[in-house]
Structure formats: structure tokens, C-alpha cells
Amino acid sequence: MKPIKYILLLLIVCLLTSCYTVRLRNVNGTPQPDPFSDRDDYYRGMAVVELDTTIGIKLTSKDFTYLIKEKEACESGKINIIEYRNTFGGILLNTITFGRKRKVKIKYVCEKP
């Protein structure tokens, strides 16, 4: 019975440590406001753009660049806040596909024009 407890404990620790969020913020700019936003989190009152996609990378590639195209949401073309979120499901997909597919969850806020 003890080995099952240790395996379960190890699985729980792996699940909890594999989920993390990294947020980068520009100190010199002002975030683009959104007066109609009804969020109650960190991004309250800001115009947030969310990307939730899966990207494909070749095994021989060392890095990948995801281009953010100019939209009406980002009139200034400058980014004030970027948040990258990694989850256990994203790590599992990356492991199963040997690094060829990656699940990306990004939130960003543009600077005020």
C-alpha cells in the first residue's frame, strides 16, 4: 500500500509544480483602458487580448517566434503587459509529441496610444 501512496504523492507534486504563470510588464507605459471590461482579476479595466492556440515546431528548430499581428485592439503597436501561462496539459502534449506541438496561452495588453 505504501508504494501507491508515494506514486500518488509524486503525481500530485508534478501536477502542482508544472502549472505556472509568467507576467512581464513595462514600467514606462500606460495600459490601454477598456471601460466596458467587467473583469475582477489583475486586468481590471484593461483591454486584454487572449490567445489560446497550439503551435507546431519542427524537431530541428531551436526556437519559435509567434507574430502578433496589428489589430484594432492594439492601435499603438506597443505591448504593455504580456502573460504566458503553462499548464500540465501543455507539458503533457509537449512530452507526448516529443516537442513538436506546444499549447500556448498568452494574454497581452497594449499600451495606450
Buried (B, 14 or more C-beta within 10 A) or exposed (E): EEEEEEEEEEEEEEEEEBEEEEEEEBEEBEBBEBEEEEEEEBBEEBBBBEEEEEEEBEEEEEEEEEEBEEEEEBBEEEBBBBBBBBBEEBBEBBEEBEEBBBBBBBBBBBBBE
